[in-house]
């Protein structure tokens, strides 16, 4: 379980900290917002598909703020719990695949260490 007990409170806290960061580093925040706008302006993916992808990526990158934002957006876009679960299954498989791939790198490193 996440250490977050109150997601709405967590979201409000992130928004306040985001405002603080924007004041400290306005160009960095403008750049982030431009990336976000660009990723949400697509011709071939609908909003629900984008949010399902975003949730899977949020899990693989372990970003609680992303989980918070994109869970709400996925719900608004009409994603069902079952659809989200399937997207999360892809994230789980990819994380396992990454662990396997890096495990193979360890075998390579051991060979080189001979």
Contact map, one row per residue, 1 for C-alpha under 8 A:
111000000000000000000000000000000000000000000000000000000000000000000000000000000000000000000000000000000000000000
111110000000000000000000000000000000000000000000000000000000000000000000000000000000000000000000000000000000000000
111110000000000000000000000000000000000000000000000000000000000000000000000000000000000000000000000000000000000000
011111100100000000000000000000000000000000000000000000000000000000000000000000000000000000000000000000000000000000
011111100000000000000000000000000000000000000000000000000000000000000000000000000000000000000000000000000000000000
000111111100000000000000000000000000000000000000000000000000000000000000000000000000000000000000000000000000000000
000111111110000000000000000000000000000000000000000000000000000000010000000000000000000000000000000000000000000000
000001111111000000000000000000000000000000000000000000000000000000000000000000000000000000000000000000000000000000
000001111111100000000000000000000000000000000000000000000000000000000000000000000000000000000000000000000000000000
000101111111110000000000000000000000000000000000000000000000000000000000000000000000000000000000000000000000000000
000000111111111000000000000000000000000000000000000000000000000010011000000000000000000000000000000000000000000000
000000011111111100000000000000000000000000000000000000000000000000000000000000000000000000000000000000000000000000
000000001111111110000000000000000000000000000000000000000000000000000000000000000000000000000000000000000000000000
000000000111111111000000000000000000000000000000000000000000000010000000000000000000000000000000000000000000000000
000000000011111111100000000000000000000000000000000000000000000000000000000000000000000000000000000000000000000000
000000000001111111110000000000000000000000000000000000000000000000000000000000000000000000000000000000000000000000
000000000000111111111000000000000000000000000000000000000000000000000000000000000000000000000000000000000000000000
000000000000011111111100000000000000000000000000000000000000000000000000000000000000000000000000000000000000000000
000000000000001111111110000000000000000000000000000000000000000000000000000000000000000000000000000000000000000000
000000000000000111111111000000000000000000000000000000000000000000000000000000000000000000000000000000000000000000
000000000000000011111111110010000000000000000000000000000000000000000000000000000000000000000000000000000000000000
000000000000000001111111111110000000000000000000000000000000000000000000000000000000000000000000000000000000000000
000000000000000000111111110000000000000000000000000000000000000000000000000000000000000000000000000000000000000000
000000000000000000011111110000000000000000000000000000000000000000000000000000000000000000000000000000000000000000
000000000000000000001111111110000000000000000000000000000000000000000000000000000000000000000000000000000000000000
000000000000000000001111111111000000000000000000000000000000000000000000000000000000000000000000000000000000000000
000000000000000000000100111111100000000000000000000000000000000000000000000000000000000000000000000000000000000000
000000000000000000000100111111110000000000000000000000000000000000000000000000000000000000000000000000000000000000
000000000000000000001100111111111000000000000000000000000000000000000000000000000000000000000000000000000000000000
000000000000000000000000011111111100000000000000000000000000000000000000000000000000000000000000000000000000000000
000000000000000000000000001111111110000000000000000000000000000000000000000000000000000000000000000000000000000000
000000000000000000000000000111111111000000000000000000000000000000000000000000000000000000000000000000000000000000
000000000000000000000000000011111111100000000000000000000000000000000000000000000000000000000000000000000000000000
000000000000000000000000000001111111110000000000000000000000000000000000000000000000000000000000000000000000000000
000000000000000000000000000000111111111000000000000000000000000000000000000000000000000000000000000000000000000000
000000000000000000000000000000011111111100000000000000000000000000000000000000000000000000000000000000000000000000
000000000000000000000000000000001111111110000000000000000000000000000000000000000000000000000000000000000000000000
000000000000000000000000000000000111111111000000000000000000000000000000000000000000000000000000000000000000000000
000000000000000000000000000000000011111111000000000000000000000000000000000000000000000000000000000000000000000000
000000000000000000000000000000000001111111000010010000000000000000000000000000000000000000000000000000000000000000
000000000000000000000000000000000000111111100000000000000000000000000000000000000000000000000000000000000000000000
000000000000000000000000000000000000011111111100000000000000000000000000000000000000000000000000000000000000000000
000000000000000000000000000000000000000011111100000000000000000000000000000000000000000000000000000000000000000000
000000000000000000000000000000000000000001111100000000000000000000000000000000000000000000000000000000000000000000
000000000000000000000000000000000000000001111110110000000000000000000000000000000000000000000000000000000000000000
000000000000000000000000000000000000000001111111110000000000000000000000000000000000000000000000000000000000000000
000000000000000000000000000000000000000100001111111000000000000000000000010010000000000000000000000000000000000000
000000000000000000000000000000000000000000000111111100000000000000000000010011100000000000000000000000000000000000
000000000000000000000000000000000000000000001111111110000000000000000000000000000000000000000000000000000000000000
000000000000000000000000000000000000000100001111111111000000000000000000000000000000000000000000000000000000000000
000000000000000000000000000000000000000000000011111111100000000000000110110010000000000000000000000000000000000000
000000000000000000000000000000000000000000000001111111110000000000000000010000100011001000000000000000000000000000
000000000000000000000000000000000000000000000000111111111000000000000000000000000000001000000000000000000000000000
000000000000000000000000000000000000000000000000011111111100000001000100000000000000000000000000000000000000000000
000000000000000000000000000000000000000000000000001111111110000001100110000000000001001100000000000000000000000000
000000000000000000000000000000000000000000000000000111111111000000000000000000000000001101100000000000000000000000
000000000000000000000000000000000000000000000000000011111111100000000000000000000000000000100000000000000000000000
000000000000000000000000000000000000000000000000000001111111111101100000000000000000000000000000000000000000000000
000000000000000000000000000000000000000000000000000000111111111000100000000000000000000100100000000000000000000000
000000000000000000000000000000000000000000000000000000011111110000000000000000000000000000110110000000000000000000
000000000000000000000000000000000000000000000000000000001111111000000000000000000000000000000000000000000000000000
000000000000000000000000000000000000000000000000000000000111111100000000000000000000000000000000000000000000000000
000000000000000000000000000000000000000000000000000000000110111111100000000000000000000000000000000000000000000000
000000000000000000000000000000000000000000000000000000000100011111110000000000000000000000000000000000000000000000
000000000010010000000000000000000000000000000000000000000000001111111000000000000000000000000000000000000000000000
000000000000000000000000000000000000000000000000000001100100001111111100000000000000000000000000000000000000000000
000000000000000000000000000000000000000000000000000000100110001111111110000000000000000000000000000000000000000000
000000100010000000000000000000000000000000000000000000000000000111111111000000000000000000000000000000000000000000
000000000010000000000000000000000000000000000000000000000000000011111111100000000000000000000000000000000000000000
000000000000000000000000000000000000000000000000001001100000000001111111110000000000000000000000000000000000000000
000000000000000000000000000000000000000000000000001000100000000000111111111000000000000000000000000000000000000000
000000000000000000000000000000000000000000000000000000000000000000011111111100000000000000000000000000000000000000
000000000000000000000000000000000000000000000000001000000000000000001111111110000000000000000000000000000000000000
000000000000000000000000000000000000000000000011001100000000000000000111111111100000000000000000000000000000000000
000000000000000000000000000000000000000000000000000000000000000000000011111111110000000000000000000000000000000000
000000000000000000000000000000000000000000000000000000000000000000000001111111100000000000000000000000000000000000
000000000000000000000000000000000000000000000011001000000000000000000000111111100000000000000000000000000000000000
000000000000000000000000000000000000000000000001000000000000000000000000011111110000000000000000000000000000000000
000000000000000000000000000000000000000000000001000100000000000000000000011111111011000000000000000000000000000000
000000000000000000000000000000000000000000000000000000000000000000000000001001111111000000000000000000000000000000
000000000000000000000000000000000000000000000000000000000000000000000000000000111111100000000000000000000000000000
000000000000000000000000000000000000000000000000000000000000000000000000000000011111110000000000000000000000000000
000000000000000000000000000000000000000000000000000100000000000000000000000000111111111000000000000000000000000000
000000000000000000000000000000000000000000000000000100100000000000000000000000111111111100000000000000000000000000
000000000000000000000000000000000000000000000000000000000000000000000000000000001111111110000000000000000000000000
000000000000000000000000000000000000000000000000000000000000000000000000000000000111111111000000000000000000000000
000000000000000000000000000000000000000000000000000110110000000000000000000000000011111111100000000000000000000000
000000000000000000000000000000000000000000000000000000110010000000000000000000000001111111110000000000000000000000
000000000000000000000000000000000000000000000000000000000000000000000000000000000000111111111000000000000000000000
000000000000000000000000000000000000000000000000000000010000000000000000000000000000011111111100000000000000000000
000000000000000000000000000000000000000000000000000000011011000000000000000000000000001111111110000000000000000000
000000000000000000000000000000000000000000000000000000000001000000000000000000000000000111111111000000000000000000
000000000000000000000000000000000000000000000000000000000000000000000000000000000000000011111111100000000000000000
000000000000000000000000000000000000000000000000000000000001000000000000000000000000000001111111110000000000000000
000000000000000000000000000000000000000000000000000000000001000000000000000000000000000000111111111000000000000000
000000000000000000000000000000000000000000000000000000000000000000000000000000000000000000011111111100000000000000
000000000000000000000000000000000000000000000000000000000000000000000000000000000000000000001111111110000000000000
000000000000000000000000000000000000000000000000000000000000000000000000000000000000000000000111111111000000000000
000000000000000000000000000000000000000000000000000000000000000000000000000000000000000000000011111111100000000000
000000000000000000000000000000000000000000000000000000000000000000000000000000000000000000000001111111110000000000
000000000000000000000000000000000000000000000000000000000000000000000000000000000000000000000000111111111000000000
000000000000000000000000000000000000000000000000000000000000000000000000000000000000000000000000011111111100000000
000000000000000000000000000000000000000000000000000000000000000000000000000000000000000000000000001111111110000000
000000000000000000000000000000000000000000000000000000000000000000000000000000000000000000000000000111111111000000
000000000000000000000000000000000000000000000000000000000000000000000000000000000000000000000000000011111111100000
000000000000000000000000000000000000000000000000000000000000000000000000000000000000000000000000000001111111110000
000000000000000000000000000000000000000000000000000000000000000000000000000000000000000000000000000000111111111000
000000000000000000000000000000000000000000000000000000000000000000000000000000000000000000000000000000011111111100
000000000000000000000000000000000000000000000000000000000000000000000000000000000000000000000000000000001111111110
000000000000000000000000000000000000000000000000000000000000000000000000000000000000000000000000000000000111111111
000000000000000000000000000000000000000000000000000000000000000000000000000000000000000000000000000000000011111111
000000000000000000000000000000000000000000000000000000000000000000000000000000000000000000000000000000000001111111
000000000000000000000000000000000000000000000000000000000000000000000000000000000000000000000000000000000000111111
000000000000000000000000000000000000000000000000000000000000000000000000000000000000000000000000000000000000011111
